[in-house]
């Protein structure tokens, strides 16, 4: 028709040589028709001008009705026949995508998450697979503080029988997540020759116990649950795209790989902070004047104490629990020994490798000795005056002023135990019980003053005076001056011997130690008042600066063994405390550090080394962890600011909701794919340092998740359980 293909096609359609049935294009002639024959075959009904032979002859006029019947033929003859047959087998559905969880922090808090997760999934298998990656750069199971590779001289601060990592007691079956031995039971079974189940275990023993629990967790092999321990450090966590379970987190590890997860749980424990201005000055001062040394505050296991030469004069800033670890490392760790003294107590036999140790603090005393434990593991204290209901009613009225609204009830509770215990010894248990009943029923709107409780107790017998304030116990040398260091040390030795005598009486039978133990017994009630902006901003700040140190001195002290060692080292001249109101200085003229007590004459001492034995506090703004710094910079987390009535106090701790402890982002929204447990959220919640559970009935713990386990369903909730209330701090939506 033409040499050009395009021209030929146009001419063919114009002449009808090419004709598409039922096509409405204007260039198509539309004379051709197709039809479905009686045999179901497609054939030409009309060929128009196309050079084709008709198939089966012409079939007559193609009406619309006939066309409709032809179009329905397949459905009427074939689909109905298929419906009458059995259905074809379906391909199996693809397995559900696992819920991926990263647990950052392999210490006791992280271990508690794993133990409870395994226990619950064993009892109630997850509806979808769950994959947990537990990450810690030091030791999975024990973490940095409790890892087994450290000095055996460092002790725990909680009796072994009050510590467990299992969410249920041991039973007739094998030890497993949900049912296992306490630390004391495990210690006695694994090392009967050296174990002291009624005493305080070395940290290395607790570290081995934690590793034992981890072993059971990994051996459990619960269907649908996979746990992978990874020894690595998380450098950053970036938000990925939104998936079926919400946003994903991409964790970059220091070994180079990237882990993508649906849920992120932070249980990172004690922080390592940037140095403050004073610490930087001291560090620079020491670096410019070798061999002068400044040892930055940290866990004693991390301190380079071996670098301190024998005979050097070492100042120790702080006389808390870390001080006792430093003291042990510089004496027992250098070959010194303690032996029983003829008249009782201990005597120290030096090795000759010890330095001269000069500790100092504001109070001039070490922590009060813990009373000999007389309470069973399942002991639960019932408050009479400082009750949860009374504190809840007070808090319902708005943020509280701790000193005027809360402290009077707490001090009254402490004095109730102090006076009641004295009455029990003086006139009997019935009189002590009646005294407590009278106090409980007689005061409802205002707390009884110390004088009122003293008068009430005197009606039943000789009970002595009530404590006018807690500072009387924590600051025994307040306002007192000493003419010479020897006078102060003699007074300190007398005070500590009296404190030890009280401790030997026990935390039930000893009036003073029973009263001190109230602070431990009512911690949960104090938390209910303080947590999540329960105090006004100013009161919250004073609570942390004033009440916290006093409560620590009174209720978190060492066992009697440590105080006996303190006295022995004092007598041996190895330990020479400088006095209260101490001031450390970097003296450029002398080229060394010095320390001097503001209450002891002629107390100035030149130092060859200064050891900072203060525990680093929680403050996200100075935390050196790159993960925390990155999350803060990205706005994924923020510090908790207590704001009320125009006042504001930036605590430095991480802002979170109540259980299940989601962090609050910089914009005030809640990050529901993350959870924060323990120390990073300190100040939003109070006293999160506790890293273990206690045997017996379950209660809320600030440092570990609740006993309720995660659910793993098709629409997964958070990997930590939710309580009845789940609210962010004030200001968060």
BANU-505351 format. One record per residue (C-alpha): residue in one letter; x, y negated, z negated. Coordinates in steps of 0.5 Angstrom, whole numbers, padded with zeros to 4 digits, always signed. Last residue first. Layout:
BEGIN
AXYZ
...
***
This chain:
BEGIN
X+0003-0032-0153
X+0009-0034-0158
X+0009-0040-0162
X+0008-0036-0168
X+0012-0030-0168
X+0010-0024-0164
X+0004-0020-0166
X+0002-0013-0166
X-0002-0011-0171
X-0005-0004-0172
X+0002-0001-0171
X+0005+0001-0164
X+0009+0007-0163
X+0016+0006-0159
X+0017+0009-0152
X+0012+0003-0150
X+0006+0006-0147
X+0006+0010-0140
X+0001+0010-0135
X+0001+0017-0133
X+0003+0019-0141
X+0009+0019-0145
X+0007+0018-0152
X+0012+0015-0157
X+0012+0018-0164
X+0009+0015-0170
X+0014+0016-0176
X+0016+0008-0176
X+0022+0006-0172
X+0028+0004-0176
X+0031-0002-0180
X+0026-0005-0183
X+0023+0001-0186
X+0015+0002-0186
X+0013+0008-0191
X+0013+0015-0191
X+0012+0020-0197
X+0019+0023-0199
X+0026+0023-0197
X+0029+0016-0195
X+0030+0014-0188
X+0037+0011-0186
X+0040+0005-0183
X+0038+0000-0188
X+0041-0007-0186
X+0034-0009-0184
X+0034-0013-0190
X+0028-0019-0188
X+0025-0019-0181
X+0025-0025-0176
X+0032-0026-0180
X+0035-0020-0178
X+0032-0018-0171
X+0039-0016-0168
X+0040-0012-0175
X+0035-0007-0174
X+0031-0004-0168
X+0029-0008-0162
X+0024-0006-0156
X+0024-0007-0149
X+0019-0006-0143
X+0014-0011-0147
X+0018-0017-0146
X+0013-0022-0150
X+0012-0029-0147
X+0015-0035-0151
X+0019-0038-0145
X+0025-0036-0148
X+0023-0029-0148
X+0020-0025-0155
X+0023-0018-0156
X+0018-0013-0157
X+0018-0009-0164
X+0013-0004-0164
X+0011-0006-0169
X+0011-0013-0170
X+0014-0018-0165
X+0021-0020-0164
X+0025-0026-0164
X+0032-0025-0165
X+0036-0027-0171
X+0039-0034-0171
X+0035-0037-0176
X+0033-0043-0172
X+0029-0047-0178
X+0024-0052-0176
X+0019-0057-0179
X+0014-0061-0176
X+0008-0057-0180
X+0011-0051-0179
X+0017-0048-0174
X+0021-0042-0176
X+0025-0041-0170
X+0027-0034-0168
X+0033-0034-0163
X+0031-0032-0156
X+0031-0026-0151
X+0030-0025-0144
X+0032-0032-0142
X+0038-0030-0138
X+0043-0033-0142
X+0040-0029-0148
X+0040-0023-0145
X+0047-0024-0142
X+0050-0026-0149
X+0046-0020-0152
X+0049-0015-0147
X+0056-0018-0147
X+0057-0017-0155
X+0061-0023-0158
X+0055-0025-0162
X+0055-0033-0163
X+0049-0035-0161
X+0045-0029-0163
X+0047-0030-0170
X+0047-0024-0175
X+0052-0025-0180
X+0059-0022-0181
X+0060-0019-0187
X+0065-0022-0191
X+0072-0019-0193
X+0076-0024-0190
X+0083-0022-0191
X+0088-0027-0192
X+0096-0025-0192
X+0102-0028-0195
X+0098-0032-0200
X+0100-0037-0205
X+0096-0037-0212
X+0093-0043-0215
X+0090-0041-0222
X+0093-0046-0227
X+0087-0048-0230
X+0081-0043-0228
X+0074-0046-0226
X+0075-0049-0219
X+0079-0043-0218
X+0085-0043-0213
X+0087-0040-0207
X+0093-0041-0202
X+0095-0040-0195
X+0102-0041-0193
X+0107-0046-0190
X+0108-0049-0196
X+0107-0056-0193
X+0102-0053-0188
X+0097-0051-0194
X+0091-0047-0191
X+0086-0047-0196
X+0082-0042-0200
X+0077-0045-0205
X+0075-0041-0211
X+0068-0043-0215
X+0070-0037-0220
X+0076-0034-0222
X+0083-0032-0219
X+0082-0024-0219
X+0089-0020-0220
X+0089-0013-0218
X+0095-0009-0218
X+0096-0011-0225
X+0095-0004-0228
X+0090-0007-0232
X+0086-0010-0226
X+0087-0004-0222
X+0084+0001-0228
X+0078-0004-0229
X+0077-0004-0221
X+0077+0003-0221
X+0072+0004-0226
X+0067-0001-0222
X+0068+0004-0216
X+0066+0010-0220
X+0060+0007-0223
X+0057+0006-0216
X+0057+0000-0212
X+0053-0006-0212
X+0047-0007-0208
X+0042-0010-0213
X+0044-0015-0217
X+0050-0018-0213
X+0045-0018-0207
X+0039-0021-0210
X+0044-0027-0212
X+0046-0027-0205
X+0040-0027-0201
X+0036-0032-0206
X+0040-0038-0205
X+0042-0038-0197
X+0037-0034-0194
X+0031-0036-0199
X+0034-0043-0198
X+0033-0043-0190
X+0026-0039-0191
X+0024-0045-0196
X+0025-0050-0191
X+0022-0047-0185
X+0016-0045-0189
X+0015-0038-0191
X+0011-0032-0188
X+0015-0034-0182
X+0015-0027-0179
X+0018-0023-0185
X+0018-0027-0191
X+0012-0025-0195
X+0011-0017-0193
X+0019-0017-0193
X+0018-0018-0201
X+0013-0013-0201
X+0018-0008-0198
X+0023-0010-0202
X+0019-0008-0208
X+0024-0002-0211
X+0030-0005-0209
X+0029-0011-0213
X+0026-0007-0219
X+0033-0004-0219
X+0035-0010-0223
X+0030-0009-0228
X+0032-0001-0229
X+0039-0003-0229
X+0038-0008-0235
X+0034-0004-0239
X+0038+0003-0238
X+0033+0009-0239
X+0030+0009-0231
X+0036+0006-0227
X+0041+0009-0232
X+0045+0009-0239
X+0051+0009-0235
X+0050+0003-0231
X+0049-0001-0238
X+0056+0001-0240
X+0059-0001-0234
X+0056-0008-0234
X+0059-0008-0241
X+0066-0006-0239
X+0065-0011-0233
X+0064-0017-0237
X+0070-0015-0242
X+0074-0014-0236
X+0072-0021-0233
X+0073-0024-0240
X+0080-0022-0240
X+0081-0024-0233
X+0079-0031-0234
X+0083-0032-0240
X+0089-0029-0237
X+0088-0034-0231
X+0089-0040-0236
X+0085-0045-0240
X+0078-0042-0237
X+0072-0046-0236
X+0065-0044-0236
X+0059-0048-0232
X+0057-0041-0229
X+0061-0035-0231
X+0055-0030-0232
X+0053-0032-0225
X+0049-0026-0222
X+0045-0024-0228
X+0044-0031-0231
X+0042-0033-0224
X+0036-0028-0224
X+0032-0033-0228
X+0030-0034-0235
X+0031-0027-0237
X+0027-0024-0242
X+0029-0024-0249
X+0029-0019-0254
X+0024-0013-0254
X+0023-0012-0262
X+0016-0009-0263
X+0009-0009-0260
X+0007-0017-0261
X+0014-0018-0259
X+0013-0016-0252
X+0007-0022-0251
X+0012-0027-0254
X+0018-0025-0249
X+0013-0025-0243
X+0010-0032-0245
X+0017-0034-0245
X+0019-0031-0238
X+0013-0035-0235
X+0007-0031-0234
X+0005-0031-0226
X-0001-0036-0225
X-0008-0034-0222
X-0009-0027-0225
X-0005-0026-0231
X-0008-0022-0237
X-0010-0015-0234
X-0003-0014-0232
X+0001-0016-0238
X-0004-0013-0242
X-0003-0006-0239
X+0005-0007-0239
X+0005-0008-0246
X+0000-0002-0247
X+0005+0002-0243
X+0011+0000-0247
X+0007+0001-0254
X+0006+0008-0251
X+0013+0010-0249
X+0016+0009-0256
X+0018+0004-0261
X+0025+0001-0260
X+0027+0006-0254
X+0020+0004-0250
X+0020-0003-0252
X+0027-0004-0249
X+0024-0001-0242
X+0018-0005-0243
X+0022-0012-0244
X+0026-0010-0237
X+0021-0007-0233
X+0016-0013-0235
X+0022-0018-0234
X+0023-0016-0227
X+0016-0016-0225
X+0015-0023-0228
X+0021-0025-0224
X+0018-0023-0218
X+0011-0027-0220
X+0015-0033-0221
X+0019-0032-0215
X+0013-0032-0210
X+0010-0039-0211
X+0015-0044-0213
X+0021-0041-0210
X+0019-0038-0204
X+0014-0044-0202
X+0009-0040-0197
X+0007-0041-0190
X-0001-0040-0190
X-0007-0038-0195
X-0007-0031-0193
X+0000-0031-0195
X-0002-0031-0202
X-0007-0026-0201
X-0002-0021-0198
X+0003-0023-0204
X-0003-0021-0209
X-0005-0014-0205
X+0003-0012-0205
X+0004-0013-0212
X+0009-0017-0216
X+0005-0016-0222
X+0004-0009-0224
X+0008-0006-0219
X+0008+0002-0218
X+0015+0005-0216
X+0015+0011-0211
X+0020+0016-0213
X+0021+0022-0208
X+0028+0022-0208
X+0028+0023-0216
X+0030+0017-0220
X+0035+0018-0225
X+0041+0014-0221
X+0046+0012-0226
X+0045+0004-0225
X+0049+0001-0219
X+0055-0004-0222
X+0054-0011-0221
X+0057-0014-0215
X+0064-0017-0216
X+0065-0023-0221
X+0068-0030-0220
X+0061-0032-0218
X+0063-0036-0211
X+0068-0031-0209
X+0076-0029-0210
X+0080-0023-0209
X+0088-0023-0211
X+0091-0016-0209
X+0098-0015-0210
X+0101-0011-0204
X+0101-0003-0206
X+0107+0001-0203
X+0109+0003-0210
X+0105+0009-0211
X+0101+0006-0216
X+0098+0011-0222
X+0092+0008-0224
X+0088+0009-0231
X+0081+0011-0231
X+0075+0010-0236
X+0075+0014-0243
X+0080+0013-0249
X+0085+0018-0246
X+0085+0015-0239
X+0082+0020-0233
X+0087+0019-0227
X+0087+0015-0221
X+0092+0015-0215
X+0096+0011-0211
X+0098+0014-0204
X+0097+0008-0200
X+0090+0009-0198
X+0088+0010-0205
X+0091+0003-0206
X+0090-0002-0200
X+0085+0002-0197
X+0081+0003-0203
X+0081-0005-0204
X+0079-0006-0197
X+0073-0002-0198
X+0071-0005-0205
X+0072-0012-0201
X+0067-0009-0196
X+0062-0008-0201
X+0062-0015-0204
X+0068-0019-0207
X+0069-0024-0202
X+0075-0027-0199
X+0081-0023-0201
X+0088-0026-0202
X+0094-0021-0201
X+0101-0022-0204
X+0106-0018-0201
X+0109-0012-0205
X+0108-0007-0199
X+0107-0010-0192
X+0100-0012-0189
X+0100-0008-0182
X+0096-0002-0185
X+0090-0007-0186
X+0089-0008-0179
X+0081-0008-0180
X+0077-0004-0176
X+0075+0001-0182
X+0074-0005-0186
X+0068-0007-0182
X+0069-0014-0180
X+0072-0020-0183
X+0078-0023-0179
X+0085-0021-0182
X+0089-0027-0183
X+0097-0026-0183
X+0103-0030-0185
X+0109-0026-0181
X+0109-0031-0177
X+0107-0038-0178
X+0104-0040-0171
X+0099-0034-0171
X+0097-0035-0179
X+0095-0043-0177
X+0091-0041-0171
X+0087-0035-0175
X+0086-0040-0180
X+0083-0046-0176
X+0079-0041-0172
X+0076-0038-0178
X+0074-0045-0181
X+0071-0047-0174
X+0067-0041-0174
X+0070-0034-0170
X+0065-0031-0165
X+0061-0025-0168
X+0062-0018-0168
X+0055-0015-0170
X+0052-0010-0174
X+0047-0005-0171
X+0046-0004-0163
X+0039-0001-0163
X+0036-0004-0157
X+0031+0000-0153
X+0030-0001-0146
X+0025+0002-0142
X+0024+0003-0135
X+0031+0005-0133
X+0036+0004-0128
X+0043+0006-0130
X+0049+0002-0126
X+0056+0005-0126
X+0063+0002-0127
X+0066+0005-0133
X+0064-0001-0137
X+0056+0000-0136
X+0052-0004-0132
X+0044-0003-0134
X+0039-0005-0129
X+0032-0006-0132
X+0026-0004-0129
X+0019-0008-0129
X+0013-0005-0130
X+0012+0002-0130
X+0009+0003-0123
X+0015-0001-0121
X+0017-0009-0122
X+0023-0011-0119
X+0030-0011-0123
X+0031-0015-0129
X+0039-0015-0131
X+0042-0011-0137
X+0049-0013-0138
X+0056-0010-0140
X+0053-0004-0143
X+0059+0000-0147
X+0060+0007-0145
X+0060+0014-0149
X+0054+0017-0145
X+0049+0022-0149
X+0043+0025-0144
X+0037+0027-0147
X+0032+0030-0143
X+0024+0031-0145
X+0019+0035-0141
X+0020+0042-0144
X+0023+0041-0151
X+0031+0043-0151
X+0032+0043-0158
X+0039+0043-0158
X+0041+0036-0156
X+0037+0034-0162
X+0040+0039-0167
X+0047+0037-0165
X+0045+0030-0166
X+0043+0032-0173
X+0050+0035-0174
X+0053+0029-0172
X+0049+0024-0177
X+0051+0029-0182
X+0059+0028-0180
X+0058+0021-0180
X+0055+0021-0187
X+0061+0025-0189
X+0066+0020-0186
X+0062+0015-0190
X+0064+0018-0197
X+0058+0021-0200
X+0055+0018-0207
X+0053+0022-0212
X+0048+0027-0214
X+0050+0032-0208
X+0057+0031-0210
X+0060+0036-0205
X+0068+0038-0206
X+0067+0046-0206
X+0060+0046-0204
X+0062+0043-0197
X+0057+0045-0192
X+0051+0047-0196
X+0052+0042-0201
X+0053+0036-0196
X+0047+0039-0192
X+0043+0038-0199
X+0045+0032-0201
X+0044+0029-0194
X+0037+0031-0194
X+0036+0038-0190
X+0031+0038-0184
X+0024+0039-0181
X+0022+0034-0176
X+0028+0035-0171
X+0030+0042-0173
X+0033+0046-0179
X+0031+0053-0178
X+0024+0055-0181
X+0022+0056-0188
X+0022+0048-0189
X+0026+0042-0189
X+0023+0036-0190
X+0020+0031-0185
X+0022+0025-0181
X+0029+0028-0181
X+0035+0023-0182
X+0035+0023-0190
X+0038+0019-0195
X+0036+0019-0203
X+0040+0025-0205
X+0046+0022-0202
X+0046+0016-0207
X+0046+0010-0203
X+0052+0005-0202
X+0056+0010-0198
X+0064+0011-0200
X+0070+0009-0196
X+0076+0013-0199
X+0076+0018-0193
X+0079+0013-0188
X+0076+0013-0181
X+0074+0018-0176
X+0067+0021-0178
X+0064+0015-0174
X+0059+0011-0179
X+0061+0004-0178
X+0062+0005-0170
X+0056+0009-0168
X+0054+0016-0172
X+0050+0020-0167
X+0054+0018-0161
X+0061+0015-0163
X+0064+0009-0160
X+0062+0006-0154
X+0055+0008-0155
X+0049+0010-0150
X+0043+0015-0151
X+0040+0016-0144
X+0033+0018-0145
X+0029+0022-0139
X+0022+0023-0140
X+0018+0028-0136
X+0010+0026-0136
X+0004+0029-0140
X+0009+0029-0146
X+0009+0035-0150
X+0005+0035-0157
X+0009+0038-0163
X+0016+0038-0159
X+0015+0031-0156
X+0013+0029-0163
X+0020+0032-0166
X+0024+0030-0160
X+0022+0023-0161
X+0023+0023-0168
X+0030+0025-0168
X+0032+0021-0162
X+0029+0014-0165
X+0032+0016-0172
X+0039+0017-0168
X+0039+0010-0165
X+0038+0007-0172
X+0043+0012-0175
X+0048+0010-0170
X+0048+0011-0162
X+0046+0004-0160
X+0043+0002-0153
X+0037+0007-0152
X+0036+0007-0145
X+0029+0010-0143
X+0027+0013-0136
X+0019+0015-0135
X+0020+0021-0130
X+0016+0021-0124
X+0010+0026-0123
X+0012+0032-0119
X+0009+0032-0112
X+0002+0035-0111
X+0002+0042-0108
X+0000+0043-0101
X-0007+0044-0100
X-0010+0051-0098
X-0015+0051-0093
X-0022+0050-0095
X-0026+0057-0094
X-0030+0057-0087
X-0037+0054-0087
X-0034+0047-0086
X-0030+0049-0080
X-0036+0051-0076
X-0039+0044-0078
X-0033+0041-0075
X-0033+0045-0069
X-0040+0045-0066
X-0043+0039-0068
X-0037+0034-0069
X-0034+0036-0062
X-0041+0035-0059
X-0042+0028-0062
X-0039+0024-0056
X-0043+0029-0051
X-0049+0028-0054
X-0048+0020-0054
X-0046+0020-0046
X-0053+0024-0045
X-0057+0019-0049
X-0053+0013-0045
X-0055+0016-0038
X-0050+0019-0034
X-0054+0020-0027
X-0053+0027-0024
X-0048+0032-0026
X-0044+0032-0019
X-0040+0038-0017
X-0036+0043-0022
X-0030+0038-0021
X-0030+0033-0016
X-0024+0033-0011
X-0020+0027-0012
X-0018+0021-0007
X-0021+0016-0012
X-0026+0012-0009
X-0031+0014-0014
X-0029+0020-0018
X-0036+0021-0021
X-0037+0027-0027
X-0030+0028-0027
X-0029+0034-0032
X-0027+0035-0040
X-0029+0042-0042
X-0034+0043-0047
X-0037+0049-0044
X-0043+0045-0042
X-0039+0040-0039
X-0036+0034-0042
X-0036+0028-0037
X-0032+0023-0034
X-0034+0017-0030
X-0031+0013-0024
X-0034+0007-0021
X-0031+0002-0026
X-0028-0002-0020
X-0022-0004-0025
X-0019-0011-0024
X-0025-0014-0028
X-0023-0010-0034
X-0029-0006-0037
X-0026+0001-0037
X-0031+0006-0038
X-0027+0011-0033
X-0021+0008-0031
X-0020+0007-0023
X-0014+0008-0019
X-0016+0009-0011
X-0022+0004-0013
X-0020-0001-0007
X-0018-0007-0012
X-0015-0002-0017
X-0010+0001-0011
X-0009-0007-0009
X-0006-0009-0016
X-0002-0003-0017
X+0001-0004-0010
X+0003-0011-0011
X+0006-0009-0018
X+0010-0003-0014
X+0013-0008-0009
X+0013-0004-0002
X+0006-0004-0001
X+0000+0000+0000
***
